[in-house]
C-alpha cells in the first residue's frame, strides 16, 4: 500500500458520512497533507464510483433494475471496487497520499453480507481478489438511528434507500458486528450530535492514526 493512508467513513443511509468525509478532507488539506487523488486534490472519493467503470456500475446499482439478485448486487459492488483499487487507491497510496473514502468494503459487508444474509466472510472473500491488501487504516462508522437517517433524505430515494427501515436497521446491526469483529480498525462515533461535535470526534480518531504512523 505504500506510505499513503486510507480512511473510510461508513454508516447507514443518511448518517452524515458525506458531510463528515468532506470536512475531514478540508481539515487534513489545511494541515498541508496531500489529500485525495493526485488529479483531484482535496476531494473525497465516493464508492461505488471514482472511475468511469465505477460510475457506470453505480448508476446500475442505485438507479437500475429494482430487483437485483443479492449476489448480483454484491458482485457489482466488488467489480466497481476492483476498478477503484487498481486505478485510484493503489497509485494514490503508493504516492504517499491521504485518501478519504465515502464508503468502501465495509459497506458491502454490512449491506450485502449482513443485511442481505450473504455472510460477512463470503462477501469479504468475493472482494478479496480485487481489494488485496488495500484495506482501510481506520474505518469510522457514524452511528445513527436508521429512522432518523431515512427522514433526512432529500430528493428521490435511490434503489437501496427504497428498501426501507427494517433493511436499514439490519445494516446498522451489520456495522455493529463489524466493530465487534475488527475493533482495532472499525471505530464507532455517535452521529446523533451536531455536525461540529461529530467532526471533532472523527478528527481525533484520525489524529491518533496519523500519530501512530508518524505523520
Secondary structure, 3 states (H helix, E strand, C coil): CCCCEEEEEEECCCCCHHHHHHHHHHHHHHCCCCECCHHHCCCCEECCCCCHHHHHHHHHHHHCCCCCCHHHHHHHHHHHHHHHHHHHHHHHHHCCCEEEEECCHHHHHHHHHHHCCCCHHHHHHHHHHHHCCCCCCEEEEEECCHHHHHHHCCCCCCCCHHHCHHHHHHHHHHHHHHHHHCCCCEEEEECCCCHHHHHHHHHHHHHHHHHHCCC
